[in-house]
């Protein structure tokens, strides 16, 4: 298929959410992706600087492709789920080349009386490091083993969007996640990082805000809870139509039996599924080509860390867009987990926390203060999140003046002034925040 034939085919694509396929001359699936806007997303693969913005694997895929196909969905949430199911079925070579098995994301439904719904990284799934449960109700200590999953869904390429998707689903179908019921079925034990107990929660906080049906308190029975889990499983299996029919049938039965509270709850769930509110999943497709000058705003985010011999450590993010500073979008970060004096660790923490904000626009370029170490640290975080954004590093002389910008030379040549402005702003902003924090610590 020639470029003109591709363009003609793209004209038939809808401006709606869905999943698209690139196919070779034998109709074999080369690559599967999802989109908020199918037509715009596929059009981006035919930009002149695709190699710079997407890399050699995607460029090679487009060169091999001979046709395009797609499936339209009612929402971005359904596109996200459909993409994962299709990648699992077809295993397209260019999807699997982009990421190894350990960096994918999965949704696991545990095999327990009251199953948990968990987001699990591929490496943890392979090692069964995902579902600690008490060994037995007679044991007062919380010795743990690892349960086998009842269901596993994935791989999901987009970790951040999967987190948002689970938040949406949980508002419709409240479920249990990381709480471990105590052996006496009393207050639950909240699980922290690496399985550490964070204490008892008397009445589960998630239950109090409607995100859990109240497993530990006995507010829901095993039978009722399993109905909830079955509905979530159907959604992840892509059986939305069957799920809608099932909910409608259960709603009518509850109303007939005069269980009006249950009928009202089912009606709410039915409506929510028919009108999925997934605005948090609709964000800038950050892989738009960079070489289109003023036609598109190029957002550059710069990051810097400041401390005094490891104390009062802080980090910041500054934003420059097409030569202008966007000071209302600057952000401050208190360093919480990185060790004192570990600048690369602090950078990883800042960038990880920033990427947790899907509601913020995604940058087109990330600038870090430093050289190879800082660039590698930032790249590691982006790889973990499955995000491809160019990274540049600004090195300094002994007077902290910019000496060199490391990274893609063509990209730097086009945006050098903006990169240096963003970096200078990050240094100024970080120093100011650090001094304010030191002054506050001194007064207290």
Wavefront OBJ file of the C-alpha trace (Angstrom):
o trace
v 0.000 0.000 0.000
v 1.424 3.370 -1.026
v 1.407 6.463 1.182
v -1.512 7.823 -0.848
v -3.437 4.584 -0.301
v -2.706 4.812 3.422
v -4.005 8.374 3.506
v -7.140 7.347 1.614
v -7.714 4.527 4.103
v -7.184 6.925 7.029
v -9.920 9.208 5.725
v -12.400 6.457 6.620
v -11.191 6.274 10.217
v -13.456 7.830 12.885
v -12.495 10.664 15.250
v -13.387 8.450 18.204
v -11.694 6.087 20.703
v -10.630 2.651 19.607
v -7.818 0.266 18.756
v -5.830 0.256 15.498
v -3.760 -2.447 13.777
v -0.853 -2.209 11.370
v -0.797 -5.282 9.083
v 1.880 -6.653 6.738
v 1.350 -7.959 3.189
v 0.154 -11.322 4.574
v -2.393 -9.585 6.873
v -0.281 -10.509 9.889
v -0.655 -8.051 12.771
v 2.583 -6.080 13.205
v 1.500 -3.630 15.891
v -1.576 -2.812 17.985
v -2.242 0.526 19.642
v -5.115 2.390 21.229
v -6.203 5.969 20.690
v -8.498 8.651 22.010
v -8.906 9.824 18.409
v -8.173 7.044 15.903
v -7.734 9.264 12.854
v -5.350 11.732 14.517
v -3.355 9.002 16.223
v -2.707 6.974 13.064
v -1.918 10.129 11.082
v 1.005 10.806 13.450
v 2.799 7.675 12.176
v 3.314 9.307 8.790
v 5.252 12.372 9.919
v 8.593 13.205 8.305
v 10.541 12.840 11.581
v 8.980 9.599 12.802
v 12.402 8.050 13.435
v 13.325 10.846 15.868
v 10.012 10.879 17.732
v 9.221 7.147 17.852
v 12.523 5.358 17.324
v 13.742 2.628 14.930
v 11.333 -0.149 15.997
v 8.209 1.841 15.120
v 9.831 3.248 11.965
v 10.637 -0.302 10.838
v 7.070 -1.382 11.574
v 5.561 1.406 9.463
v 7.874 0.525 6.575
v 6.705 -3.116 6.717
v 3.019 -2.230 6.991
v 0.781 -2.656 3.975
v -2.633 -1.933 5.497
v -4.402 -0.530 8.549
v -7.486 -1.738 10.358
v -9.280 -0.619 13.512
v -12.032 -1.302 16.022
v -14.044 1.590 17.390
v -15.051 1.596 21.083
v -17.552 3.575 23.152
v -14.890 4.901 25.518
v -11.134 5.208 26.087
v -11.494 2.801 29.021
v -12.838 0.105 26.704
v -10.084 0.847 24.176
v -7.488 0.324 26.926
v -8.986 -3.067 27.841
v -9.439 -4.136 24.216
v -5.836 -3.230 23.381
v -4.527 -5.469 26.183
v -6.738 -8.401 25.156
v -5.664 -8.118 21.514
v -1.953 -7.841 22.364
v -2.318 -10.980 24.484
v -4.032 -12.851 21.628
v -1.898 -11.708 18.684
v 1.458 -11.019 20.399
v 2.524 -8.541 17.669
v 6.296 -8.552 17.251
v 6.653 -4.781 17.296
v 4.703 -4.453 20.562
v 6.821 -7.105 22.265
v 10.065 -5.628 20.858
v 9.284 -2.300 22.532
v 8.994 -3.797 26.034
v 10.195 -6.950 27.744
v 7.784 -9.134 29.699
v 8.906 -7.704 33.056
v 7.911 -4.121 32.230
v 4.305 -4.842 31.246
v 1.442 -4.166 33.647
v -1.249 -6.698 34.551
v -4.505 -6.808 36.497
v -4.707 -9.819 38.798
v -7.819 -11.219 40.483
v -6.641 -13.343 43.400
v -7.948 -16.798 44.215
v -9.418 -16.157 47.687
v -12.792 -16.228 49.410
v -12.871 -12.445 48.968
v -10.657 -11.872 45.904
v -8.540 -8.778 45.564
v -8.110 -6.785 42.368
v -4.453 -5.798 42.020
v -2.261 -3.930 39.547
v 0.924 -6.000 39.162
v 4.180 -5.489 37.249
v 5.294 -8.314 34.984
v 8.410 -9.070 37.038
v 6.333 -9.407 40.228
v 3.780 -11.587 38.476
v 6.522 -13.940 37.297
v 7.835 -14.265 40.860
v 4.333 -14.411 42.418
v 5.105 -11.331 44.482
v 1.648 -9.903 44.429
v -0.925 -11.490 46.715
v 0.130 -12.130 50.308
v -2.560 -13.895 52.371
v -2.644 -15.247 55.946
v -1.654 -18.897 56.194
v -4.647 -19.785 58.326
v -7.232 -18.312 60.639
v -5.810 -20.248 63.587
v -2.436 -18.499 63.277
v -2.181 -15.244 65.140
v 0.986 -14.174 63.358
v 0.620 -12.797 59.873
v 2.906 -15.255 58.132
v 2.346 -14.906 54.424
v 2.377 -17.034 51.323
v 1.457 -16.156 47.752
v -1.828 -17.196 46.217
v -2.285 -18.206 42.581
v -4.323 -15.736 40.507
v -7.864 -16.694 39.575
v -7.662 -14.366 36.558
v -4.851 -12.386 34.932
v -5.563 -9.602 32.439
v -2.929 -7.941 30.325
v -0.369 -7.054 29.249
v -1.270 -3.366 29.487
v 1.328 -1.078 27.840
v 0.184 2.105 29.609
v 0.806 1.867 33.361
v -0.446 5.339 34.263
v -3.647 4.970 32.301
v -4.252 1.520 33.782
v -4.130 3.061 37.270
v -6.692 5.646 36.215
v -8.840 2.948 34.610
v -8.896 0.958 37.859
v -9.997 4.083 39.733
v -12.906 4.498 37.306
v -13.893 0.823 37.561
v -13.648 0.862 41.353
v -16.098 3.749 41.581
v -18.601 1.646 39.628
v -17.824 -1.726 41.235
v -16.198 -1.264 44.680
v -13.641 -3.972 45.410
v -10.961 -5.045 47.880
v -7.327 -4.461 46.984
v -4.382 -4.581 49.402
v -6.033 -4.997 52.804
v -5.309 -8.386 54.425
v -8.193 -9.615 56.626
v -7.020 -10.486 60.107
v -7.324 -14.146 61.175
v -10.102 -13.235 63.600
v -11.947 -11.438 60.773
v -11.726 -8.292 62.824
v -10.285 -4.985 61.636
v -8.138 -5.386 58.560
v -4.384 -5.077 58.386
v -3.238 -2.458 55.905
v -0.356 -3.686 53.771
v 2.405 -1.232 52.958
v 5.464 -1.522 50.761
v 7.137 -4.954 50.690
v 4.308 -6.449 52.723
v 4.976 -4.336 55.823
v 2.013 -3.807 58.113
v 0.906 -0.202 58.445
v -1.404 -0.992 61.344
v -5.055 -1.832 61.843
v -7.720 0.281 60.242
v -10.744 -0.432 62.553
v -13.269 0.257 59.799
v -11.592 0.087 56.405
v -11.018 3.579 55.001
v -11.841 2.414 51.469
v -15.161 1.071 52.715
v -15.937 4.394 54.384
v -15.544 6.261 51.075
v -17.397 3.675 49.000
v -14.425 2.021 47.263
v -14.802 -1.314 49.062
v -18.087 -3.079 49.902
v -16.924 -3.741 53.475
v -15.289 -7.169 53.353
v -13.534 -7.006 56.717
v -16.500 -5.614 58.634
v -18.848 -8.272 57.285
v -20.989 -5.675 55.501
v -21.055 -7.871 52.399
v -21.375 -11.644 52.075
v -19.075 -13.913 50.110
v -21.848 -14.507 47.571
v -22.574 -10.812 47.036
v -18.905 -9.941 46.793
v -18.279 -12.652 44.205
v -21.031 -11.101 42.055
v -19.072 -7.834 42.089
v -15.859 -9.615 41.130
v -17.621 -11.513 38.339
v -18.829 -8.196 36.877
v -15.303 -6.763 36.958
v -13.978 -9.906 35.278
v -16.599 -9.610 32.526
v -15.564 -6.006 31.913
v -11.894 -6.953 31.561
v -12.854 -9.851 29.295
v -14.435 -7.317 26.950
v -17.971 -8.601 27.599
v -19.587 -5.235 28.181
v -22.848 -6.043 26.359
v -23.326 -9.263 28.358
v -22.501 -7.337 31.523
v -25.113 -4.668 30.774
v -27.767 -7.324 30.139
v -26.818 -9.117 33.364
v -27.055 -5.908 35.416
v -30.401 -5.016 33.894
v -31.743 -8.510 34.622
v -30.508 -8.400 38.237
v -31.947 -4.902 38.695
v -35.405 -5.985 37.523
v -35.287 -9.088 39.725
v -34.327 -7.001 42.780
v -37.158 -4.561 42.100
v -39.642 -7.433 41.700
v -38.501 -8.872 45.049
v -38.930 -5.376 46.574
v -35.204 -5.054 47.288
v -35.355 -1.430 46.289
v -31.979 -0.371 47.715
v -30.194 -3.101 45.751
v -32.183 -2.251 42.619
v -31.173 1.418 42.926
v -27.494 0.464 43.317
v -27.648 -1.761 40.223
v -29.387 0.983 38.263
v -26.561 3.378 39.164
v -23.958 0.850 38.027
v -25.842 0.253 34.802
v -25.993 3.974 34.054
v -22.293 4.436 34.913
v -21.300 1.689 32.476
v -23.444 3.174 29.738
v -21.932 6.629 30.324
v -18.334 5.937 31.337
v -16.668 9.090 32.662
v -13.102 8.541 31.482
v -11.949 12.110 31.007
v -8.831 11.259 33.083
v -7.790 8.845 30.327
v -8.161 11.443 27.583
v -4.869 13.278 27.502
v -2.360 14.679 25.056
v -0.970 12.030 22.712
v 2.606 13.010 23.562
v 4.158 11.266 20.568
v 3.019 14.021 18.162
v 5.939 14.952 15.842
v 8.249 17.663 17.200
v 9.267 19.122 13.857
v 6.198 21.199 13.091
v 7.357 24.564 14.433
v 4.700 26.858 15.805
v 1.830 24.688 14.608
v 1.966 22.783 17.900
v 2.993 23.915 21.370
v 6.202 22.165 22.479
v 6.089 21.732 26.233
v 9.488 21.348 27.906
v 9.648 20.270 31.531
v 12.895 20.779 33.454
v 13.772 19.116 36.766
v 16.318 20.033 39.427
v 17.185 19.012 42.993
v 18.555 21.254 45.775
v 19.902 20.453 49.249
v 22.653 21.416 51.695
v 24.907 18.396 52.289
v 21.809 16.203 52.012
v 19.574 18.207 54.364
v 16.367 20.062 53.432
v 16.309 18.210 50.100
v 13.714 19.403 47.605
v 12.978 19.042 43.917
v 11.128 21.118 41.370
v 9.571 21.013 37.920
v 9.434 24.059 35.650
v 7.643 24.421 32.321
v 8.528 26.341 29.165
v 6.246 26.245 26.151
v 7.245 27.841 22.839
v 9.636 30.302 24.513
v 7.361 31.278 27.418
v 7.566 30.216 31.048
v 4.321 28.796 32.457
v 4.889 29.670 36.112
v 1.422 28.617 37.231
v 2.401 25.071 36.178
v 5.666 24.960 38.158
v 5.618 22.279 40.867
v 7.503 21.692 44.131
v 8.360 18.270 45.588
v 9.574 17.446 49.077
v 12.022 14.560 48.829
v 10.501 11.731 50.873
v 12.212 8.437 49.995
v 15.601 9.154 48.397
v 18.616 8.993 50.713
v 20.334 12.217 51.747
v 22.651 13.416 49.002
v 21.384 10.906 46.401
v 20.619 13.328 43.561
v 19.746 10.657 40.994
v 17.512 8.896 43.510
v 15.752 12.194 44.220
v 15.295 12.778 40.493
v 13.728 9.327 40.085
v 11.365 10.050 42.971
v 10.320 13.432 41.544
v 9.735 12.120 38.039
v 7.788 9.089 39.312
v 5.513 11.335 41.361
v 5.064 13.724 38.436
v 4.058 10.898 36.090
v 1.406 9.907 38.593
v -0.499 13.049 37.569
v -2.296 12.106 34.372
v -4.287 15.324 34.646
v -1.132 17.365 33.867
v -0.249 17.791 30.166
v 2.534 15.480 29.042
v 5.813 17.150 28.021
v 7.377 16.825 24.588
v 10.929 17.155 26.017
v 12.308 16.475 29.504
v 15.409 18.435 30.611
v 17.445 17.297 33.608
v 20.261 19.125 35.364
v 23.308 16.940 34.846
v 24.824 14.454 32.482
v 24.688 10.704 31.831
v 23.782 9.662 35.392
v 20.776 11.964 35.596
v 19.660 11.177 32.037
v 19.855 7.428 32.720
v 17.894 7.857 35.961
v 15.129 9.731 34.126
v 15.121 7.191 31.288
v 14.685 4.344 33.770
v 11.527 5.965 35.174
v 10.085 6.569 31.694
v 10.796 2.944 30.753
v 8.978 1.743 33.872
v 5.927 3.753 32.874
v 6.126 2.720 29.222
v 6.482 6.333 28.065
v 8.713 7.548 25.233
v 9.760 11.196 25.639
v 13.159 12.617 24.571
v 15.497 13.456 27.488
v 18.265 16.066 27.409
v 20.842 16.826 30.097
v 22.323 20.272 30.811
v 25.886 20.141 32.167
v 27.392 23.092 34.046
v 30.836 24.621 34.663
v 32.307 25.416 38.108
v 30.223 28.622 38.253
v 27.054 26.683 37.446
v 26.774 28.170 33.965
v 25.431 25.980 31.188
v 28.318 24.347 29.341
v 26.722 21.700 27.129
v 23.366 20.095 26.366
v 23.543 16.319 25.929
v 20.990 14.371 23.912
v 19.537 14.318 20.410
v 21.511 16.951 18.489
v 18.777 17.774 15.984
v 16.228 18.157 18.771
v 18.591 20.380 20.794
v 19.415 22.585 17.795
v 15.729 23.407 17.308
v 14.970 24.037 20.997
v 18.269 25.082 22.617
v 17.054 28.444 23.917
v 13.900 26.950 25.454
v 15.832 24.073 27.045
v 18.321 26.469 28.649
v 15.507 28.747 29.849
v 13.640 25.818 31.423
v 16.835 24.568 33.077
v 17.769 28.018 34.439
v 14.259 28.430 35.813
v 14.465 24.991 37.471
v 17.749 25.923 39.188
v 16.385 29.293 40.369
v 13.109 27.774 41.565
v 14.832 24.860 43.355
v 17.266 27.147 45.211
v 14.420 29.418 46.323
v 12.332 26.492 47.565
v 15.339 24.943 49.334
v 16.166 28.203 51.153
v 12.558 28.623 52.243
v 12.519 25.065 53.592
v 15.798 25.584 55.470
v 14.461 28.784 57.020
v 11.290 27.027 58.088
v 13.278 24.127 59.584
v 15.487 26.600 61.474
v 12.488 28.396 62.985
v 10.855 25.134 64.071
l 1 2 3 4 5 6 7 8 9 10 11 12 13 14 15 16 17 18 19 20 21 22 23 24 25 26 27 28 29 30 31 32 33 34 35 36 37 38 39 40 41 42 43 44 45 46 47 48 49 50 51 52 53 54 55 56 57 58 59 60 61 62 63 64 65 66 67 68 69 70 71 72 73 74 75 76 77 78 79 80 81 82 83 84 85 86 87 88 89 90 91 92 93 94 95 96 97 98 99 100 101 102 103 104 105 106 107 108 109 110 111 112 113 114 115 116 117 118 119 120 121 122 123 124 125 126 127 128 129 130 131 132 133 134 135 136 137 138 139 140 141 142 143 144 145 146 147 148 149 150 151 152 153 154 155 156 157 158 159 160 161 162 163 164 165 166 167 168 169 170 171 172 173 174 175 176 177 178 179 180 181 182 183 184 185 186 187 188 189 190 191 192 193 194 195 196 197 198 199 200 201 202 203 204 205 206 207 208 209 210 211 212 213 214 215 216 217 218 219 220 221 222 223 224 225 226 227 228 229 230 231 232 233 234 235 236 237 238 239 240 241 242 243 244 245 246 247 248 249 250 251 252 253 254 255 256 257 258 259 260 261 262 263 264 265 266 267 268 269 270 271 272 273 274 275 276 277 278 279 280 281 282 283 284 285 286 287 288 289 290 291 292 293 294 295 296 297 298 299 300 301 302 303 304 305 306 307 308 309 310 311 312 313 314 315 316 317 318 319 320 321 322 323 324 325 326 327 328 329 330 331 332 333 334 335 336 337 338 339 340 341 342 343 344 345 346 347 348 349 350 351 352 353 354 355 356 357 358 359 360 361 362 363 364 365 366 367 368 369 370 371 372 373 374 375 376 377 378 379 380 381 382 383 384 385 386 387 388 389 390 391 392 393 394 395 396 397 398 399 400 401 402 403 404 405 406 407 408 409 410 411 412 413 414 415 416 417 418 419 420 421 422 423 424 425 426 427 428 429 430 431 432 433 434 435 436 437 438 439 440 441 442 443 444
